Amino acid sequence: MFTGWLDSFTPFARGLFLLACLTLVLIGLHLAAPLINQVLLALFLAIMLDPLISRLEKRRVPRIISSLLVIMILLLLIVIIIMSLSAATPDLLQLSRQMPALVAERLQTLAHLPGQMGIVFTYEEMLNLIDGSAIVRFIATQLSLIPGMLSWWLMVFLMLLFMLYELPMFKTFLRAKERHSRLFTALEEGIQSVIVYAQVKTLTGLLGGLIVWAAAHLLGLKLAFLWGLLMFIFNYVPVLGSFLAAIPPVVQIFILSDTQTSLLTVGFFVVLNLFLSSVLEPLMLGRRLNLSLTVQLLSFLFWQSLLGITGAILAIPLTFLLTRVWLALRQAPDSA
C-alpha cells in the first residue's frame, strides 16, 4: 500500500521524499548521539568479548560471573587511566598557558625565512596570531570532562553486562527463524571479520602507544603517558588517526626543543605510522575487510560528523557491517 502510494510520484519527487526522510533520520541520530554512542560502544565491546566469555563458559564458569569479572577488569583500567589523566592536568594547563608565548618565540627564530621574501613579523604580531585564551579555554573545557568519564563508562559497562548475558539468546532467536538465516549468516561472517580487525587495531595501537610513551619519556616530556594514550585511541580512527595523534607531541617538541629535534620527531612519527598502517596491519589483517582508502576516509568523515569521536573510532566496523546487512537483505527476496 505504501509502495503503491510512493510509486504514484515522479522519480524526482520520490527522490526528494526519500532524501527528506533520510535527512530527518540523520538529524535524529545526531541529536541522540550521546545515548547512541554508549549503546554502540557497549554493543561492539560485547561482540569483541563474546568469544572470551564463551570460552570461559565452556570451562564451566557461569556466563554472568565471567562477564562481571571481565567488566570489573575493564573498569579498573578505565579508573587507572582517568586517575593518570587527572594527575597530568596541572602540567597540561601550565603548558597551555605558556604555549602562545613559546610558539611565538620559536616562530621568531624562524622569521628570517619569510624575511627573505620581504615578509617581516615582529614578536608582538606573531603573539597576536595565536589566541592564547582560546587554547586555555579549550584545554580547560576538555579537562573538566574527565571526572564525568567514569559515570559515562559505568553506564556503558551496565549495558555491556546485559548484552553479554543475552547475546546467546539473541543468536538462538536468529538461528531459529528461517527467514533470518541469511541475515544471521551475513552478520556472523561480518562480525568475525570485525573481531579480527579490532584485535589487529588493538595490538598495533598498544604497540604504537608504548613506543610513543617510551620515546616521549626518553625525551623528558612530562605528558608522555597522555601522548601514548592518544596514539592508542586514535589508532582506531581510519586513515588520519595516527597522524592526528602525532600533532600534540610534535607541537610540544617544537616549542620546547630545537628545530633539528622537531624534524627528527616528525620523521619518527611518519616512519612509525607508515610501519603500523602500511606494513604491520596489512600483514596481520590481509584483505579481510577489503575497504578502499577512499571508502575508509568517507566513512570516517560521515560517522564522525554524525556521532563524534565514537563514530570516528567505530567508522570502519559500522560501515562494513551495515554493508553486509544491506547486501543480505537485498538478496533475501531472490532466495524466497
C-alpha positions, 0 to 999 in steps of 0.5 A: 500500500505504501509502495503503491502510494510512493510509486504514484510520484515522479522519480524526482519527487520520490527522490526528494521524499526519500532524501527528506526522510533520510535527512530527518533520520540523520538529524535524529541520530545526531541529536541522540548521539550521546545515548547512541554512542554508549549503546554502540560502544557497549554493543561492539565491546560485547561482540569483541568479548563474546568469544572470551566469555564463551570460552570461559563458559565452556570451562564451566564458569557461569556466563554472568560471573565471567562477564562481571569479572571481565567488566570489573577488569575493564573498569579498573583500567578505565579508573587507572587511566582517568586517575593518570589523566587527572594527575597530568592536568596541572602540567597540561594547563601550565603548558597551555598557558605558556604555549602562545608565548613559546610558539611565538618565540620559536616562530621568531627564530624562524622569521628570517625565512619569510624575511627573505621574501620581504615578509617581516613579523615582529614578536608582538604580531606573531603573539597576536596570531595565536589566541592564547585564551582560546587554547586555555579555554579549550584545554580547560573545557576538555579537562573538566570532562574527565571526572564525568568519564567514569559515570559515562563508562559505568553506564556503558559497562551496565549495558555491556553486562546485559548484552553479554548475558543475552547475546546467546539468546539473541543468536538462538532467536536468529538461528531459529527463524528461517527467514533470518538465516541469511541475515544471521549468516551475513552478520556472523561472517561480518562480525568475525571479520570485525573481531579480527580487525579490532584485535589487529587495531588493538595490538598495533595501537598498544604497540604504537602507544608504548613506543610513543610513551617510551620515546616521549619519556626518553625525551623528558616530556612530562605528558608522555603517558597522555601522548601514548594514550592518544596514539592508542585511541586514535589508532582506531580512527581510519586513515588520519588517526595516527597522524592526528595523534602525532600533532600534540607531541610534535607541537610540544617538541617544537616549542620546547626543543630545537628545530633539528629535534622537531624534524627528527620527531616528525620523521619518527612519527611518519616512519612509525605510522607508515610501519603500523598502517602500511606494513604491520596491519596489512600483514596481520589483517590481509584483505579481510575487510577489503575497504578502499582508502577512499571508502575508509576516509568517507566513512570516517568523515560521515560517522564522525560528523554524525556521532563524534569521536565514537563514530570516528573510532567505530567508522570502519566496523559500522560501515562494513557491517551495515554493508553486509546487512544491506547486501543480505537483505537485498538478496533475501527476496531472490532466495524466497 
